[in-house]
Amino acid sequence: MEPTYKEGDIPYLVKKICKEEYNLEVTTKRTATTLWIYAPLTKILDKEYGIKEGKLFDPEMVDKLRNILTTIGRVLISSDNTPEFYALVASDINIGIDYTLIGNTLDIKKSYANFIPWTEANRRYVLRLNLAPEAIGDLNGEHLKAYDVTLPDFLAEQIGQRIGMKFQEDEWKKYFKVEKANGRFANNTFAIEYSINEISKPDKEIDIKEEILNIITYCLKSYEFKDFSGLELTDLAKQNTLILGRTAILARPTE
């Protein structure tokens, strides 16, 4: 079956559909590996952010981002030679905040084809929320610095994010407090750092390091990524580092 859209049309089509179907003005940029989409918004955070627990994003902003992501998905699954990644940057142009969502194109294709559930697809996004004074008044994404997202960097950041999310799930957050969880890829090695404190005794013993290793193994095997030499896993609270080679990591079972 011939693809509906051609590679060169992807940025234009995302911009066109967002405007025509959702009345949303976005700017698109393309690098070798990544489609960047910039959405200037008047409000990102909920009016009760910092006042009421669990209130983070403005509901109207969430709807707009959902529409943009739907557009991105529609275009990418119907195009040839798609970029490996897409990055949506929504900026509060009144107070200067950037909210960035980075996704892997193959993940969105798998979710549309029901190879992975939407809940898992959502866990695979890399999310960032940053103060960005340069975003104030920026309607065209002039402060956006588009770059090539790479798979190892994407995986390192996703792993750090997944660690934080795991220990903040409802069933675990009463036992643990996550101070820090992040990852980076450098010198062909995944460097994962975490600081997770036990605040009350779980009903059954939970090995924090083992749970983190399970997350790392799952991510690397899910993306079939083998082009790395090893892992440095640092427990910042205990000030110790576990070093494992690629073979040892990939030999671990996936739960």
C-alpha positions in Angstrom: 0.0 0.0 0.0 1.3 3.4 -1.0 1.8 5.9 1.9 -0.7 8.8 1.9 1.9 11.4 2.6 5.5 12.0 1.4 8.4 12.7 3.7 8.9 16.2 2.6 5.3 17.1 3.3 5.2 16.0 7.0 6.1 19.4 8.6 3.6 21.2 6.4 0.8 18.7 6.9 1.1 18.8 10.7 0.9 22.6 10.7 -2.0 22.5 8.2 -4.2 20.0 10.0 -3.6 21.7 13.4 -4.9 24.9 11.9 -7.8 23.7 9.8 -9.2 21.1 12.2 -8.3 22.5 15.7 -7.6 26.2 15.0 -4.2 25.8 16.6 -1.2 27.7 15.2 2.0 25.7 15.4 5.4 26.0 13.9 7.2 22.9 12.6 10.9 22.3 12.1 12.7 19.2 10.8 16.2 17.9 11.6 17.7 14.6 10.3 16.1 12.5 13.0 13.4 14.6 14.5 10.2 16.5 13.7 9.9 19.5 16.1 6.5 21.1 16.7 6.2 24.4 18.6 2.9 25.5 20.1 2.7 28.9 21.8 0.0 28.9 24.5 -1.3 31.5 26.9 -1.5 29.1 29.8 0.1 25.8 30.7 -0.2 25.3 34.5 -3.5 24.8 36.3 -4.8 27.7 38.3 -4.5 25.6 41.5 -0.9 24.5 40.7 1.1 24.6 43.9 -2.1 25.1 46.0 -3.9 21.8 45.5 -2.1 18.4 45.3 -2.3 16.7 41.9 -3.1 19.9 40.0 -0.4 20.5 37.4 -1.6 21.3 33.9 -4.5 23.5 32.7 -7.2 21.2 31.3 -7.6 23.4 28.2 -3.9 23.1 27.5 -4.1 19.3 27.9 -6.9 19.2 25.3 -4.8 21.2 22.9 -1.8 19.0 23.3 -3.9 15.9 22.8 -5.2 17.3 19.5 -1.7 18.1 18.3 -0.4 14.7 19.2 -3.4 13.1 17.4 -2.4 15.2 14.3 1.2 14.1 14.6 0.1 10.4 14.9 -2.2 10.7 11.9 0.5 12.1 9.7 3.4 9.9 10.8 1.5 6.6 10.4 0.5 7.6 6.9 3.9 8.8 5.7 6.9 7.3 4.1 10.5 7.8 5.5 9.2 9.2 8.8 11.6 10.8 11.3 12.8 8.5 14.1 11.5 11.0 16.7 9.1 13.8 17.2 9.2 16.6 19.8 6.4 18.8 20.8 7.3 22.0 22.7 4.4 23.9 24.2 5.4 27.2 25.7 3.5 29.5 28.1 4.3 32.8 26.3 3.0 34.9 29.2 5.2 33.7 32.0 7.9 31.8 30.2 7.6 28.0 30.6 8.5 25.2 28.2 6.8 21.8 28.3 8.5 19.4 26.0 7.3 15.9 25.0 9.6 13.7 23.0 8.2 10.5 21.4 9.6 7.7 19.2 7.8 7.3 15.9 7.9 3.5 16.0 6.2 3.6 19.4 3.3 5.6 18.1 3.0 3.3 15.1 2.9 0.3 17.4 0.3 1.8 19.6 -2.0 2.6 16.6 -1.5 -1.0 15.5 -2.3 -2.3 19.1 1.1 -3.9 19.5 1.6 -1.9 22.7 -1.2 -0.5 24.9 -1.7 3.2 25.1 -0.8 3.2 28.7 2.6 1.8 27.8 3.0 4.2 24.9 2.4 7.1 27.3 5.1 5.9 29.6 7.6 6.0 26.7 7.3 9.7 26.2 10.3 11.8 27.5 8.8 14.8 29.4 10.4 18.0 30.5 9.1 21.1 32.2 11.4 24.1 32.4 11.3 27.8 33.1 12.1 29.6 29.8 12.0 33.4 30.1 13.0 33.5 26.4 9.6 32.0 25.5 7.7 35.1 26.7 6.0 36.6 23.6 7.5 34.0 21.3 4.7 33.1 18.8 6.9 31.5 16.2 9.3 29.3 18.2 12.3 31.5 17.7 13.8 30.4 21.1 13.3 26.7 20.1 16.7 25.0 19.5 15.9 22.0 17.3 18.4 19.2 17.4 18.7 15.5 16.4 17.3 13.4 19.2 19.2 10.1 19.3 18.0 6.7 20.6 20.6 6.2 23.4 19.9 9.7 24.8 16.2 9.1 24.5 16.5 5.8 26.4 18.7 7.2 29.1 16.2 10.0 29.8 13.2 7.6 29.6 14.9 5.2 32.1 15.4 8.0 34.6 11.8 9.1 34.2 10.5 5.6 34.5 12.4 5.1 37.8 10.8 8.2 39.3 7.3 7.2 38.0 7.6 3.6 39.4 8.4 4.7 42.9 5.6 7.4 42.8 2.8 5.0 41.8 0.0 4.8 44.3 1.0 1.4 45.7 4.6 2.5 46.4 4.6 6.3 47.0 3.5 5.7 50.7 6.8 3.8 51.2 9.3 5.8 49.2 10.2 9.4 48.4 12.1 10.0 45.1 14.6 12.8 45.6 16.3 12.3 42.2 16.2 9.9 39.2 17.9 10.7 36.0 19.9 9.2 33.2 22.4 10.2 30.5 24.4 8.4 27.8 28.1 9.3 27.6 31.2 7.4 26.4 29.0 4.6 25.1 27.7 4.0 28.7 24.4 4.5 30.4 24.9 6.5 33.6 21.8 6.3 35.8 21.7 8.2 39.1 19.0 7.9 41.7 18.2 8.9 45.3 15.2 7.1 46.7 14.5 7.1 50.4 12.3 4.6 52.3 9.8 6.6 54.4 7.9 3.7 55.8 8.3 -0.1 55.8 6.6 -1.9 52.9 4.4 -4.9 53.6 7.0 -7.0 51.7 10.6 -6.2 51.1 11.3 -4.2 47.9 14.8 -4.2 46.5 15.2 -0.7 45.1 18.3 -1.5 43.0 16.8 -4.7 41.6 13.6 -2.9 40.6 15.7 -0.2 38.8 17.7 -2.9 37.0 14.4 -4.4 35.9 13.4 -1.1 34.4 16.7 -0.6 32.6 16.6 -4.2 31.2 13.0 -3.7 30.0 13.7 -0.5 28.2 16.8 -1.7 26.4 15.2 -4.9 25.3 12.0 -3.2 24.3 13.9 -1.0 21.9 16.3 -3.9 21.0 19.2 -1.5 21.8 22.6 -3.2 22.0 25.0 -0.5 20.8 26.5 0.3 24.2 29.3 -1.0 26.4 27.8 -0.9 29.9 26.0 0.7 32.7 27.0 2.8 35.7 24.1 2.7 38.3 24.7 5.2 41.1 22.8 5.3 44.4 23.4 8.9 45.5 22.0 8.4 49.0 24.3 5.5 49.7 27.1 6.8 47.6 27.9 3.6 45.8 28.0 2.7 42.1 27.3 -0.6 40.4 29.1 -1.2 37.1 27.7 -3.8 34.7 28.8 -4.7 31.2 26.4 -5.0 28.2 26.3 -8.8 28.3 25.4 -8.9 32.0 22.5 -6.4 31.5 21.1 -8.1 28.4 21.3 -11.5 30.0 18.9 -10.5 32.7 15.3 -11.8 32.3 12.6 -9.3 31.4 9.6 -9.3 33.7 
